[in-house]
Amino acid sequence: MTALAEPAIELRDGASPASEADGAQPVALARAPLGERLVAAGLIERAQLETALSRQAENRQRLGEALLELGFISEDELLPFIESQLGVPAVRLREGLLDPHAVHLLPRQLAERLAAIALFRVRNVLTVATDDPLDLDKLDRIERMTGLTVRPVFAFKAAIERITRRAYEDDFRVDAVTADLDDAAVELRSDADVDVASVHQLVEGSPVINLVNYLVLQAVRKGASDIHIEPGRKWATVRYRVDGQLVEVLRPRRDIYPTIVSRIKVMAKMDIAEHRLPQDGRCQVVADGKEVDLRISTLPTVLGEKVVMRVLDKGRLTFNLGELGMPADVLHTVEELLRKPYGLMLVTGPTGSGKTTTLYSALELIKSVHRNIVTVEDPVEYQIELVNQVQVESGRGMGFAGALRSILRQDPDVIMVGEIRDAETAQVAVQAALTGHLVLSTLHTNDSAGAVVRLMDMGVESYKLAAALVGVVAQRLVRTICPNCRTTYYASAEYLEALHYTGDKRRSWSKGEGCRDCFDTGFHGRKGIYEVLPATAEVRRLVARDAGIEAMRQWLVDNGHPTLLEGGMRLAEREETSLEEVARIAFFE
């Protein structure tokens, strides 16, 4: 990682955040103490200010720190006021804001003694975070030590101490992260004979093999679902998708990026000489004693090939409906739907919402030596005993619809279609459901009622769909709060009303502040929320007369079936997730 672009340090330019929060204020209020300004802005109450002032005097700390410790205000709400008061940028420290090379321009002992940390360097200007950016003696000392012009920014002392421990101990530079990693930490399992002599020559004497091992090993340990390796103009970037969100973990040197890609291609048995066309491959490795499948894809870009590695850790998955976190009432309804001898059951949600896991769990529940179960998937991610799984190969003319027609000639009892993508597949799936087969499939829709409308848009007649439909399960995955940085806060009544919350609006809620264990996101792990639309007689009548999506949504509410938003609010009430996460995942009009 090298110097960042100049705009990265312009964190809050333009109008003063305090002026935006306070509106047109008298000059006297603009110059008032911090606590008075927060009270005037409605962010804290007078009684909370008095409590914080007492805590400040007792612990000899700053008012802002006392307010944060008491949970009366969030760091994001407080920083704009501090920035306006001090006249320098105020930042919320996170790992991605630091340049590892710039950090070491300031010796660790001095950084800890001054409660300051170097963030990044732009030419001869070093941006330094400190809890007292107006301390000229401190800034002069840093300038003498580094020989650079110091640009101070404000950050809370606790955040500086936390990030300092990470920045000096967890140096993510390529040479550092691979120095102590054994070549055998990740063992490649492959029975194919691959000529890898040319690539071994490329990486001989370099840390590239160890680096790739490190990336896979850390991804498994951190519970990442994907590894993104991307080329850049000055350096490459490695990001993990953890709990559905991408987090940056490493910036390798740009000059070794081609050998990293070549090493991965060899692992996946790809053509290392082909750089202009996309390629797909897979391999199996053993990391920390666990067998892990890697599904690897390359994509040519103007700066080089981008690589994405899907991490399929079988040890982390459980194909059991009872362990997916479904509430008891939802689980009972889903199990009732799966007991139907024939019909169409759909699972809906966006990409990455756990639809395939739910379908696999359903197959585990209903599979038997007395049933012929066949699936058609793109791709087959996990293999299940007693289930015949078919891989879609569109290039050979075997798409979902074609494979489904062939499966119908195999005397199936249960059919799982990985996804209904087009009108032809929809028609064949509905016809199979009408002729005595239980068909399970997925759709990309916002909620359960939207699945019915989507199939009609694909050309399925309403009377056929009404006869075939068993039920629809809509689902999302919400991130759960990290237990190591959990804190409480209060939400405004207006915000709770927007989320249709009808409980006690004066209660406290939980969220994560961000820490080392959760990549500064405040979340660790995910949990499902579900919405089930069973095909009762009344629902079938609504479908048959094409009553529309709003009528079916209203039926859910009238008949006591929890919606996705209600499921999310249940988790927030139990302090398993935050209100903001529920709004991000489940709230839509």
Buried (B, 14 or more C-beta within 10 A) or exposed (E): BBBBEEEEBEBBEEEBBBEEBBEEBEEEEBEBEBBBBBBBBEBBEEEBBEBBBEBBEEEEBBBBBBBBBBBBBBBEBBBBBBBBBBEBBBBBBBBEBBBBBBBBBBEBEEBBEBBBBBBBBBEEBBBBBBBBBEBEEBBEBBBEBBEBEBBBBBBBBBBBBBBBEBBBEEBBBBEEBBEEBEEEBBEBEEEEEBEBEEBEEBBEEBBBBBBBBBBBBBBBEBBBBBBBBBBEEEBBBBBBBBBBEEBBBBBBBBEBBBBBBBBBBBBBBBEBEEBEEEBEBBBBBBBEEEBBBBBBBBEBEEEBBBBBBBBBBEEEEEBEBEEBBBBEEBBEBBBEBBEBEBBBBBBBBBEBBBBBBBBBBBBBBBBEEEBBBBBBBBEBBBEBEEBEBBEBEEEEEBBBBBBBEEBBEEEBBBBBBBBBBEBBBBBBBBBBBBEEBBBBBBBBBBBBBBBBBBBBEBEBBBEBBBBBBBBBBBBBBBBBBBEBBBBEBBBEEEEBEEBEBEEEBEEEBBBBBBBBBBBBBBBBBBBBBBBBBBBEEEBBEBBBEBBEBEBBBBBBEEEEBBBBBBBBBBBBBEBBBBBBBBBEBBBEE
